[in-house]
Amino acid sequence: MNTATLAPVARVTRRLAATPEQVFDAWTDPQKFRHWMAPGDTHVSSARADLRVGGAFEVVMSNSTKDLPHHGVYLAIDRPHRLVFTWESHATGPEPSVVTLELKAVEGGTELILTHEKLPADQIKGHTWGWTGIGENLEAWLQAGAPS
């Protein structure tokens, strides 16, 4: 197999102690994802979503010095199994990247598989770190009873 032609991807897998429906809703409801969708020393300062194929969303991650807007468009919605959306930010290059969430019911909860494609090669490591941190925040938020 010629791996030189394969596009680089960021992939994160995480098991969560919640149902696929709860996890799916956490990813699609801005009142929920504003609590956990920011890695490291950032927080979500604003969030909005129009959950329909072709609908847009925006997440503004902020730290002490700047706002980092992230936005995209929903490409596929199959609650509670699969969600596909574009992801654009200062670090994703001139073309939209694509994030696919796959949610599988497993004993004790849900396996989340996040695949981020069409990223610039130099952004794979940073986005893997970011999605890993976001997954940790989601897990903590769910374990805390998904407080509002």
C-alpha angles and dihedrals in degrees: 000000000000104000093180089081095051115101115235117252138189112226128185127178123192137169115223129193094230137084120269087248092056092047093046091050091049089058096046106039112078091204086062104036093049086073098058115010099103129081132217117350094348130100133192109261095179138003137180136169139185099200104209133095103280092020119127133230135190133197119185111201114197137189132177094287110031151009118245111200118204121184143164150151129261110246101176133010121188106160120237100001110050141013125181125186142157117251122205128176142137089283104044100077131237096307125062115260120218129233122196121192118196117189120196126183110236133170107292097012142317137333110218117201113188119189120185113194137180093038122146107262092243090058099056096089094045094047092047087053091047096049090045090054092046089051090052090051091048090051092050092047092050091046090052088058096263094279118202 
